[in-house]
Amino acid sequence: MSKKIIIIGSGIAGLASAIRLSTHGYSVVVFESNNYIGGKISEINKNGYRFDTGPSLFTMPKLIDELVKIGYKNPEKKFDYKKIDTTCSYFFDDGVILNAYSQNKRFIDEVSNKLDVDSKITRKYLDYVAFLFKSTNKIFIEKSLHKLSTYLSVKTLFSFLKIPFLSIFKSMNKTNTQRLKNPKLIKIFNRYATYNGSNPFVAPGILNVISHLELNEGVFLPNRGMRSIVDCLYEICIKNGVVFKLGSKVDKIDFLDNKVNGVYSNKEYYSADIIISNIDIHYVYNHLLNKPHYLSRHTKNNRSSSAIIFYWGIKRTFEKLSLHNILFARDYEMEFNEIKSSQNIQSDPTVYINITSKHIATDAPKNSENWFVMINVSHNKGQNWDLLVKNAREKIIKKINSFLNTDIEKFIEYEEYMDPTSIEFKTGSYQGSLYGSSSNDRMSAFLRHPNFTNKIKNLYFCGGTVHPGGGIPLALNSAKIVAKEIISNEKK
Ligand SMILES: Cc1cc2nc3c(=O)[nH]c(=O)nc-3n(C[C@H](O)[C@H](O)[C@H](O)COP(=O)(O)OP(=O)(O)OC[C@H]3O[C@@H](n4cnc5c(N)ncnc54)[C@H](O)[C@@H]3O)c2cc1C
């Protein structure tokens, strides 16, 4: 009889693990507390508008292609997406607008035309982030850092020899200032720290690797929006016989003699040979295992940032805007300091606007646009979020009006929002942080919780709060590591 695996949570890493293990002959059941799957990758369909509520930026689509290939074993089956030419439009307070492009020669020319930066400097920087990626991906991202075997290969040895060149001991900002010199270009590259909820003025320079994905490999968009990633993975799971129990919150993991036996959900007991947790690591140790002391000090203390997001149906179109847009704060360092220390919304927030209707016409009514408008804020520390959301809305509107020379409020015909408390409520993310722990210190990238624990047998962890980290590509890699680990342990 096939071994039974219970996966707790149907986030992207839970779905990816389910595909990998069901195709390997395991019998897989996914427990999900919501009445829908996908976790943070969700959507709103209202009044003719469609909004992706969570992730909006799609890189490394090959990780989804890989799952389609594994799941269908049919080369005809494909996940539909396209490469986007203009990856982001950056707006600065002095009126400069700079477009970034998937094709990096075009980006280098744009930087040299708009910012008067020698093309050699930008070229060299893009080569440097490609080097970071090449040096880290195979070891730090695709493998578990918590297994001796990872360290017993020549490839690993070479990766470790490169450590002095990976900017681990300098902040992102310091590295970027030394390499780029131009303040606007530094700001553009510092912003990549926010892709895992960190602060570029303290996070290590190695995180500059994130920009490689966008600027050297390209930005993509699923033809039916981000939510279709989850729909596609779910279809494969169903085809492979994965069972989903929706509205089924797991309340407890049952373990005896340090080996898991099953879970309790809705007062029923379900046995399993193996359990994979795809939920926030805090929640697992604090509530499902009742072992809060198993959490390392590092995992406990450093939360990544959260966000306030407005979903606005805008009954007008704006030529100046593209799919991804950034309206920068004047003083970026001050913004991060205010996010860290403040109980208030930062005085001048950087505003991100994502508009999928620029490419997917059905996402908004004719002559209208679906705006996803986001600012980064601190994770939930008990602030008065009703007040802060009101304050954020005022500041965002003021900023958009001044950058786009408009009165945006009169065009908002549909509105909804999320704040750290609703993010926590809807996705089980501890304190509403978007990416689990932050990378705001030198070693944090290496100190994320492992994908298994030596303290409890047959219990594994995937998703954005464990190794290798938050964001879709890393969460997908966590599923890959977990599946590989389970399969190889079984062979032993
Ligand atoms: C607003 C926002 C913007 C983002 N932008 C981007 C982006 O542009 N690009 C990018 O790559 N990433 C982005 N991210 C991060 C990305 O969404 C996450 O890293 C990734 O989706 C995490 O997936 P996961 O597998 O960890 O599961 P999650 O999505 O965290 O899902 C966990 C699931 O577990 C369920 N669950 C929790 N507790 C229980 C329980 N006790 N029993 C049963 N089920 C339970 C939850 O309901 C949820 O469905 C963003 C996130 C947010 C919120």
PDBQT file of the ligand as one rigid body, heavy atoms in Angstrom, charges set to zero:
ROOT
HETATM    1  C1  LIG A 501       0.490  41.125  -0.592  1.00  0.00    +0.000 C 
HETATM    2  C2  LIG A 501       1.555  40.136  -0.980  1.00  0.00    +0.000 A 
HETATM    3  C3  LIG A 501       2.368  40.398  -2.071  1.00  0.00    +0.000 A 
HETATM    4  C4  LIG A 501       3.356  39.483  -2.447  1.00  0.00    +0.000 A 
HETATM    5  N1  LIG A 501       4.073  39.722  -3.591  1.00  0.00    +0.000 NA
HETATM    6  C5  LIG A 501       4.871  38.745  -4.087  1.00  0.00    +0.000 A 
HETATM    7  C6  LIG A 501       5.388  38.837  -5.411  1.00  0.00    +0.000 A 
HETATM    8  O1  LIG A 501       5.121  39.801  -6.133  1.00  0.00    +0.000 OA
HETATM    9  N2  LIG A 501       6.176  37.814  -5.890  1.00  0.00    +0.000 N 
HETATM   10  C7  LIG A 501       6.447  36.707  -5.115  1.00  0.00    +0.000 A 
HETATM   11  O2  LIG A 501       7.152  35.799  -5.596  1.00  0.00    +0.000 OA
HETATM   12  N3  LIG A 501       5.944  36.596  -3.855  1.00  0.00    +0.000 NA
HETATM   13  C8  LIG A 501       5.156  37.567  -3.340  1.00  0.00    +0.000 A 
HETATM   14  N4  LIG A 501       4.571  37.419  -2.107  1.00  0.00    +0.000 N 
HETATM   15  C9  LIG A 501       4.969  36.282  -1.256  1.00  0.00    +0.000 C 
HETATM   16  C10 LIG A 501       4.319  34.980  -1.713  1.00  0.00    +0.000 C 
HETATM   17  O3  LIG A 501       2.942  35.177  -1.849  1.00  0.00    +0.000 OA
HETATM   18  C11 LIG A 501       4.558  33.908  -0.681  1.00  0.00    +0.000 C 
HETATM   19  O4  LIG A 501       5.946  33.794  -0.356  1.00  0.00    +0.000 OA
HETATM   20  C12 LIG A 501       4.104  32.534  -1.152  1.00  0.00    +0.000 C 
HETATM   21  O5  LIG A 501       2.873  32.606  -1.820  1.00  0.00    +0.000 OA
HETATM   22  C13 LIG A 501       4.010  31.682   0.100  1.00  0.00    +0.000 C 
HETATM   23  O6  LIG A 501       3.468  30.451  -0.208  1.00  0.00    +0.000 OA
HETATM   24  P1  LIG A 501       3.436  29.302   0.863  1.00  0.00    +0.000 P 
HETATM   25  O7  LIG A 501       3.607  28.030   0.122  1.00  0.00    +0.000 OA
HETATM   26  O8  LIG A 501       4.372  29.577   1.960  1.00  0.00    +0.000 OA
HETATM   27  O9  LIG A 501       1.950  29.277   1.456  1.00  0.00    +0.000 OA
HETATM   28  P2  LIG A 501       0.910  30.396   1.912  1.00  0.00    +0.000 P 
HETATM   29  O10 LIG A 501       0.477  31.155   0.728  1.00  0.00    +0.000 OA
HETATM   30  O11 LIG A 501       1.416  31.135   3.078  1.00  0.00    +0.000 OA
HETATM   31  O12 LIG A 501      -0.309  29.459   2.319  1.00  0.00    +0.000 OA
HETATM   32  C14 LIG A 501      -0.397  28.772   3.531  1.00  0.00    +0.000 C 
HETATM   33  C15 LIG A 501      -1.763  28.091   3.561  1.00  0.00    +0.000 C 
HETATM   34  O13 LIG A 501      -1.895  27.352   4.778  1.00  0.00    +0.000 OA
HETATM   35  C16 LIG A 501      -3.216  27.506   5.271  1.00  0.00    +0.000 C 
HETATM   36  N5  LIG A 501      -3.200  27.242   6.706  1.00  0.00    +0.000 N 
HETATM   37  C17 LIG A 501      -2.651  28.015   7.685  1.00  0.00    +0.000 A 
HETATM   38  N6  LIG A 501      -2.814  27.415   8.884  1.00  0.00    +0.000 NA
HETATM   39  C18 LIG A 501      -3.470  26.239   8.658  1.00  0.00    +0.000 A 
HETATM   40  C19 LIG A 501      -3.915  25.158   9.505  1.00  0.00    +0.000 A 
HETATM   41  N7  LIG A 501      -3.707  25.159  10.843  1.00  0.00    +0.000 N 
HETATM   42  N8  LIG A 501      -4.572  24.112   8.931  1.00  0.00    +0.000 NA
HETATM   43  C20 LIG A 501      -4.787  24.074   7.588  1.00  0.00    +0.000 A 
HETATM   44  N9  LIG A 501      -4.390  25.068   6.751  1.00  0.00    +0.000 NA
HETATM   45  C21 LIG A 501      -3.723  26.128   7.279  1.00  0.00    +0.000 A 
HETATM   46  C22 LIG A 501      -3.560  28.954   4.929  1.00  0.00    +0.000 C 
HETATM   47  O14 LIG A 501      -4.967  29.154   4.916  1.00  0.00    +0.000 OA
HETATM   48  C23 LIG A 501      -2.929  29.089   3.544  1.00  0.00    +0.000 C 
HETATM   49  O15 LIG A 501      -3.833  28.719   2.536  1.00  0.00    +0.000 OA
HETATM   50  C24 LIG A 501       3.569  38.306  -1.685  1.00  0.00    +0.000 A 
HETATM   51  C25 LIG A 501       2.760  38.053  -0.572  1.00  0.00    +0.000 A 
HETATM   52  C26 LIG A 501       1.749  38.938  -0.234  1.00  0.00    +0.000 A 
HETATM   53  C27 LIG A 501       0.835  38.616   0.938  1.00  0.00    +0.000 C 
ENDROOT
TORSDOF 0
